[in-house]
Amino acid sequence: MTPADWRVLIGVAVAQVITSVALRTMSLSAIRTRAARTRRLAQFLVRDSEERIVWAIGATGRRLGPISTCLVRALVAELFLGSPERPLYLAIGVKRTTSGALEAHAWVGRDGRVLVGETPDAYVPLVGWTTLSA
């Protein structure tokens, strides 16, 4: 791997850990507001293509285990890929499992295409947001 690959992986991994801790101590709206304020700095520190950042979110998320939930990954994707000029859509949906329980899932998309998170076809969207501006 190149130094640029490592820079993206480390930046995304650190953001996932910070986001995971923040979700335990702050409201979702507060996290999204603070992320919008720091987005330009985060995007400056982790400069790469959309595809490479999506790859890094998935690669680090698999290795972080329970720290990296679908919501954490979605929020990190919004941080690094969102902008007022090219807004993302962050959604949370639910589906009923075979045992009858509800299962929630978060995903991020742009222009009708899911970037981070599994295909949400089986999930009924409950809430959704577009990228916040700073």
Secondary structure, 3 states (H helix, E strand, C coil): CCHHHHHHHHHHHHHHHHHHHHHHHCCHHHHHHHHHHHHHHHHHHCCCCHHHHHHHHHHHHHHHHHHCCHHHHHHHHHHHHCCCCCCCEEEEEEEECCCCCEEEEEEEEECCEEEECCCHHHCEEEEEEECCCC
